[in-house]
Amino acid sequence: MTDEIRLAAPIIGPEEIEAVERVLRSGMLAQGPEVRAFEAEFAAVAGGGHAIAVNSGTSALLLGLLAMGVDAGHEVIVPSFTFAATANAVVLAGGSPVFVDINPATFCIDPTAIEAAITERTRAIIPVHLYGHPADMTAISAIAKEHNLLVLEDAAQAHLAAIDGRPVGSFGDVAAFSFYPTKNMTTGEGGMVMTRNETIASRVRLLRNQGMEQRYRNEIAGYNMRMTDIQAAIGRVQLKSLPNWTSQRKRNARVLDGGLVGVEIPHVQARCTHVYHQYTVRVPGGERDRLVEGVREQGIGCDVYYPVPVHRLPAFGLDLDLPETDRAAREVLSLPVHPGLTERQLERIATSVNAIVESAE
């Protein structure tokens, strides 16, 4: 039987295990010195500012919105072609997500669509750096400035992605990162809020820790959304490997770019650094689902991110005219690109995809 090629393969080695053992032996398991060190180290590679570690990427989005002042009566413009957490966080903050269409080349939010969706109730914009490709932060930042709007970058899939060498997460008022196991680096579960705004940073720190700056001196009603020292210790090790893993993802993407035929390979905008959280192709002509089935039969992991636009999910149930979002949901397919792939596996992926596509012609 042919060995399975996994779509995602988190890398956990002896250094991560040793880091966890170190924390367990220390007796300090909750938020403590490892979290503080991880925050400082992550901020240094993510463009500076304040880094506040939390228990998930969704928590990072929610606390970022709350700290920015989003609440009932506010609208937040979001892409519908994303994971549901982007819109869920807006609802949980008390706001209303306003779904708009995407740029078909990058799969990221369309700045023109943002402009058309602004009303007197609009408070913020959440651009998603989908699949690891940066959204057009130059245009989005200009729109936000013109209309006095806040920007929260959803960088859950975009660690080390950049525009003109400037890391994503450093353009908006706030950014949210995720460290879920399938992300480009992991802490098991976890997230990070990034901001240069001292007031927002202080608010996030209060909100993640029951509203306490000092123990038993609860200043506001808050949550328990802390990251543990165990998670942070894993993150510190992973962060050291992230540049090398990112280079490997980009190299693997180049190999697939050169080997695949019959599908539309990922587009990379000029001046942008794509970090390939997912290597996502388009399969036009209604053949996507057939290709998914065929690739899986060959023992190659693949998946569709995302088969149902968020606005059409039962939680929202909206009938909107977002043609590029709907087309992407019909055509996209993500193939393995992770750092653990061998040359032979990359060749097998391309050969299998090409054969299935050719058989349909």
C-alpha positions as CSV (number, residue, x, y, z in Angstrom):
1,M,0.0,0.0,0.0
2,T,1.3,3.5,-0.9
3,D,2.3,5.6,2.1
4,E,-0.2,8.3,2.9
5,I,0.8,11.9,2.4
6,R,-0.8,14.1,5.0
7,L,-2.2,17.5,4.2
8,A,-0.8,18.9,7.4
9,A,1.9,17.5,9.7
10,P,2.8,19.4,12.9
11,I,6.4,19.0,13.7
12,I,7.0,18.2,17.4
13,G,10.5,17.1,18.2
14,P,12.7,16.5,21.3
15,E,13.2,20.2,21.9
16,E,9.5,20.8,22.4
17,I,9.2,17.7,24.6
18,E,12.1,18.9,26.7
19,A,10.6,22.4,27.0
20,V,7.3,20.9,28.3
21,E,9.2,18.8,30.8
22,R,11.1,21.8,32.0
23,V,7.8,23.6,32.7
24,L,6.2,20.6,34.4
25,R,9.2,20.2,36.7
26,S,9.1,23.9,37.5
27,G,5.6,23.7,39.0
28,M,4.6,27.0,37.2
29,L,2.0,25.7,34.7
30,A,-0.3,28.7,34.3
31,Q,0.5,32.0,32.7
32,G,4.0,32.9,33.9
33,P,7.6,33.5,32.8
34,E,7.4,31.3,29.7
35,V,4.4,33.3,28.4
36,R,6.2,36.6,29.0
37,A,9.2,35.4,27.2
38,F,7.2,34.0,24.3
39,E,5.3,37.3,24.0
40,A,8.6,39.3,23.8
41,E,10.1,36.8,21.3
42,F,7.1,36.7,19.0
43,A,6.8,40.5,19.0
44,A,10.4,40.8,17.8
45,V,9.7,38.7,14.7
46,A,6.2,40.0,14.0
47,G,7.0,43.7,13.6
48,G,7.2,44.9,17.2
49,G,4.7,46.4,19.5
50,H,2.8,44.7,22.3
51,A,2.2,40.9,22.0
52,I,-0.5,39.4,24.3
53,A,-0.7,35.6,24.4
54,V,-4.2,34.0,24.7
55,N,-5.7,30.6,24.5
56,S,-6.8,30.5,20.9
57,G,-6.8,32.5,17.7
58,T,-10.6,33.0,18.1
59,S,-9.9,34.6,21.5
60,A,-7.3,36.8,19.9
61,L,-10.0,38.1,17.4
62,L,-12.6,38.6,20.1
63,L,-10.4,40.3,22.6
64,G,-9.0,42.5,19.9
65,L,-12.5,43.6,18.8
66,L,-13.6,44.3,22.4
67,A,-10.5,46.3,23.2
68,M,-11.1,48.3,20.1
69,G,-14.5,49.2,21.4
70,V,-16.7,47.1,19.0
71,D,-20.1,46.4,20.5
72,A,-23.8,46.5,19.9
73,G,-24.8,48.7,17.0
74,H,-21.4,48.5,15.3
75,E,-20.8,46.9,11.9
76,V,-17.5,45.2,11.0
77,I,-16.7,44.5,7.4
78,V,-15.4,41.0,6.8
79,P,-14.8,38.6,3.9
80,S,-17.2,35.8,3.6
81,F,-14.5,33.5,2.1
82,T,-12.7,32.6,5.4
83,F,-13.1,30.4,8.4
84,A,-16.2,31.1,10.5
85,A,-14.2,32.4,13.5
86,T,-13.6,35.7,11.7
87,A,-17.3,36.5,11.7
88,N,-18.1,34.6,14.9
89,A,-15.8,36.9,16.8
90,V,-17.7,40.0,15.6
91,V,-21.0,38.5,16.8
92,L,-19.6,37.5,20.1
93,A,-18.3,41.1,20.6
94,G,-21.9,42.3,20.0
95,G,-21.3,43.7,16.5
96,S,-22.8,42.8,13.1
97,P,-20.5,41.3,10.4
98,V,-21.0,42.8,7.0
99,F,-19.9,40.3,4.4
100,V,-18.1,41.4,1.2
101,D,-16.5,39.8,-1.8
102,I,-12.8,38.8,-2.4
103,N,-10.1,39.5,-5.0
104,P,-10.2,36.4,-7.2
105,A,-6.5,36.3,-7.6
106,T,-5.5,36.3,-3.9
107,F,-8.7,35.1,-2.2
108,C,-8.3,38.0,0.2
109,I,-10.9,40.8,0.8
110,D,-11.5,43.1,-2.1
111,P,-10.8,46.8,-1.1
112,T,-13.3,48.0,-3.6
113,A,-16.0,45.9,-2.0
114,I,-15.0,47.3,1.4
115,E,-15.5,50.9,0.2
116,A,-19.0,50.1,-1.1
117,A,-20.1,48.4,2.2
118,I,-19.2,51.3,4.5
119,T,-22.2,52.9,6.4
120,E,-22.5,55.3,9.4
121,R,-22.5,52.2,11.6
122,T,-19.2,50.8,10.3
123,R,-16.6,50.6,13.1
124,A,-13.9,48.3,11.7
125,I,-12.5,46.2,8.9
126,I,-11.1,42.7,9.3
127,P,-8.9,41.7,6.4
128,V,-7.9,38.0,6.4
129,H,-4.5,37.1,5.1
130,L,-6.0,33.9,3.7
131,Y,-3.8,30.8,3.1
132,G,-0.8,32.9,4.0
133,H,-1.1,35.5,1.3
134,P,-1.2,39.1,2.5
135,A,-4.4,41.2,1.9
136,D,-3.9,44.5,0.2
137,M,-3.0,46.5,3.3
138,T,-2.0,49.6,1.4
139,A,-5.4,50.1,0.0
140,I,-7.2,48.9,3.1
141,S,-5.2,51.2,5.4
142,A,-6.0,54.1,3.1
143,I,-9.8,53.4,3.2
144,A,-9.7,53.0,7.0
145,K,-7.9,56.3,7.3
146,E,-10.3,58.1,5.0
147,H,-13.4,56.9,6.9
148,N,-11.9,56.9,10.4
149,L,-12.2,53.1,10.8
150,L,-10.2,50.6,12.8
151,V,-8.4,47.6,11.3
152,L,-8.0,44.2,12.9
153,E,-5.8,41.9,10.8
154,D,-6.7,38.3,10.9
155,A,-3.3,36.8,10.5
156,A,-4.2,33.4,11.8
157,Q,-2.7,31.7,8.7
158,A,0.1,34.2,7.9
159,H,3.0,34.0,10.3
160,L,6.0,35.8,8.6
161,A,3.9,36.8,5.6
162,A,4.9,40.3,4.5
163,I,4.4,43.2,2.1
164,D,7.6,44.9,1.0
165,G,9.4,43.1,3.8
166,R,7.0,44.5,6.5
167,P,5.3,41.7,8.4
168,V,1.6,41.3,8.3
169,G,0.1,42.1,11.7
170,S,2.0,45.4,11.8
171,F,-0.3,47.4,9.5
172,G,-3.6,47.5,11.4
173,D,-4.6,48.8,14.8
174,V,-4.7,45.1,16.1
175,A,-3.7,41.7,14.7
176,A,-4.7,38.2,15.7
177,F,-2.5,35.1,15.2
178,S,-3.4,31.5,15.8
179,F,-1.2,28.6,17.0
180,Y,-3.6,25.8,16.3
181,P,-1.8,22.5,15.4
182,T,-2.2,22.8,11.6
183,K,-0.8,26.4,11.5
184,N,2.7,27.2,10.3
185,M,3.8,27.0,14.0
186,T,1.9,25.7,17.0
187,T,1.5,25.8,20.7
188,G,-1.1,23.0,20.6
189,E,-3.8,25.6,21.0
190,G,-3.2,29.3,21.4
191,G,-3.2,32.7,19.9
192,M,-1.6,36.1,20.0
193,V,-2.9,39.7,20.0
194,M,-0.6,42.2,18.5
195,T,-0.9,46.0,18.7
196,R,1.2,49.1,19.0
197,N,-1.6,50.9,20.9
198,E,-0.8,50.9,24.7
199,T,-4.5,51.5,25.6
200,I,-5.7,48.6,23.5
201,A,-2.9,46.3,24.8
202,S,-3.8,47.1,28.5
203,R,-7.4,46.4,27.7
204,V,-6.6,43.0,26.2
205,R,-4.4,42.0,29.1
206,L,-7.3,42.8,31.5
207,L,-9.9,41.0,29.4
208,R,-7.9,37.8,29.1
209,N,-7.3,37.6,32.9
210,Q,-10.7,38.1,34.6
211,G,-10.4,41.8,34.4
212,M,-7.5,41.8,36.8
213,E,-4.3,43.7,36.6
214,Q,-3.6,43.0,40.3
215,R,-4.9,39.8,41.9
216,Y,-8.4,40.1,43.4
217,R,-8.6,43.7,42.2
218,N,-10.9,43.1,39.3
219,E,-11.2,46.4,37.4
220,I,-13.6,45.1,34.7
221,A,-15.6,42.0,33.9
222,G,-13.2,39.8,32.0
223,Y,-12.6,36.3,30.7
224,N,-10.2,33.4,31.4
225,M,-8.4,33.3,28.0
226,R,-4.9,33.0,29.3
227,M,-2.2,30.9,27.6
228,T,-0.4,28.4,29.8
229,D,3.4,28.2,30.3
230,I,3.3,24.8,28.8
231,Q,1.9,26.1,25.6
232,A,4.3,29.1,25.6
233,A,7.3,26.8,26.1
234,I,6.3,24.9,23.0
235,G,5.8,28.1,21.1
236,R,9.2,29.4,22.0
237,V,10.8,26.4,20.4
238,Q,8.6,26.5,17.4
239,L,9.3,30.1,16.8
240,K,13.0,29.4,16.4
241,S,12.2,27.0,13.6
242,L,9.6,29.1,11.9
243,P,11.9,30.9,9.4
244,N,13.4,27.6,8.2
245,W,10.0,26.0,8.0
246,T,8.6,29.0,6.1
247,S,11.5,28.8,3.6
248,Q,10.7,25.1,3.1
249,R,7.0,25.8,2.5
250,K,8.0,28.3,-0.2
251,R,10.4,25.9,-1.8
252,N,7.8,23.2,-1.8
253,A,5.3,25.6,-3.4
254,R,7.8,26.4,-6.2
255,V,8.2,22.7,-6.9
256,L,4.4,22.3,-7.1
257,D,4.1,25.4,-9.3
258,G,6.5,23.9,-11.8
259,G,5.0,20.4,-11.7
260,L,1.2,20.9,-11.8
261,V,-0.8,21.3,-15.1
262,G,-4.5,21.6,-15.7
263,V,-5.2,23.6,-12.5
264,E,-4.6,27.2,-11.6
265,I,-1.7,27.5,-9.2
266,P,-1.6,30.1,-6.4
267,H,-1.1,33.7,-7.5
268,V,1.4,35.8,-5.6
269,Q,0.9,39.6,-5.8
270,A,4.0,41.8,-6.5
271,R,5.7,43.0,-3.3
272,C,4.1,40.2,-1.2
273,T,5.6,37.3,0.6
274,H,3.3,34.3,0.6
275,V,4.0,31.8,3.4
276,Y,1.7,29.0,2.1
277,H,-0.2,28.0,5.1
278,Q,-2.2,26.3,2.4
279,Y,-1.2,25.6,-1.2
280,T,-4.5,26.3,-2.8
281,V,-5.3,25.7,-6.5
282,R,-8.4,26.4,-8.5
283,V,-10.0,23.6,-10.4
284,P,-12.4,25.2,-12.9
285,G,-15.0,23.5,-15.0
286,G,-16.9,21.8,-12.2
287,E,-14.2,19.1,-11.8
288,R,-13.0,20.1,-8.2
289,D,-15.0,17.4,-6.3
290,R,-13.9,14.7,-8.7
291,L,-10.3,15.7,-8.3
292,V,-10.7,15.7,-4.5
293,E,-12.0,12.1,-4.6
294,G,-9.3,11.0,-7.0
295,V,-6.4,12.6,-5.0
296,R,-7.6,11.0,-1.8
297,E,-7.9,7.6,-3.4
298,Q,-4.2,8.0,-4.2
299,G,-3.4,8.3,-0.5
300,I,-2.8,12.1,-0.7
301,G,-4.4,14.4,1.8
302,C,-6.3,17.3,0.5
303,D,-9.2,19.5,1.5
304,V,-11.5,22.3,0.6
305,Y,-11.1,25.6,2.5
306,Y,-13.9,26.6,2.4
307,P,-16.8,24.7,0.8
308,V,-19.5,27.0,2.2
309,P,-19.1,30.8,2.4
310,V,-19.6,32.1,5.9
311,H,-22.6,34.2,5.0
312,R,-24.4,31.0,3.8
313,L,-23.7,29.0,7.0
314,P,-26.7,28.2,9.2
315,A,-25.4,30.6,11.8
316,F,-25.9,33.5,9.4
317,G,-28.1,32.3,6.6
318,L,-27.8,35.3,4.3
319,D,-28.6,35.4,0.6
320,L,-26.0,37.8,-0.7
321,D,-24.5,38.4,-4.2
322,L,-20.8,37.6,-3.7
323,P,-19.9,36.0,-7.0
324,E,-16.2,35.6,-6.5
325,T,-16.7,34.1,-3.1
326,D,-19.2,31.6,-4.4
327,R,-16.9,30.7,-7.4
328,A,-13.9,30.2,-5.0
329,A,-16.0,27.9,-2.8
330,R,-16.8,25.8,-5.9
331,E,-13.2,25.7,-7.3
332,V,-10.6,25.7,-4.6
333,L,-8.6,22.7,-3.4
334,S,-5.7,22.7,-1.0
335,L,-2.8,20.3,-1.5
336,P,0.1,19.4,0.9
337,V,2.9,21.9,1.1
338,H,4.1,21.4,4.7
339,P,7.9,21.3,5.6
340,G,7.9,17.5,6.2
341,L,7.3,16.7,2.5
342,T,10.1,15.0,0.5
343,E,11.0,15.5,-3.1
344,R,9.5,12.2,-4.0
345,Q,6.2,13.1,-2.2
346,L,6.0,16.4,-4.0
347,E,6.6,14.6,-7.3
348,R,3.8,12.1,-6.4
349,I,1.4,14.9,-5.6
350,A,1.9,16.6,-8.9
351,T,1.9,13.4,-10.9
352,S,-1.3,12.2,-9.3
353,V,-3.1,15.6,-9.8
354,N,-2.0,15.8,-13.4
355,A,-3.1,12.3,-14.2
356,I,-6.6,12.8,-12.7
357,V,-7.0,16.1,-14.5
358,E,-5.9,14.6,-17.8
359,S,-8.3,11.7,-17.5
360,A,-11.2,14.2,-17.4
361,E,-10.3,15.9,-20.6
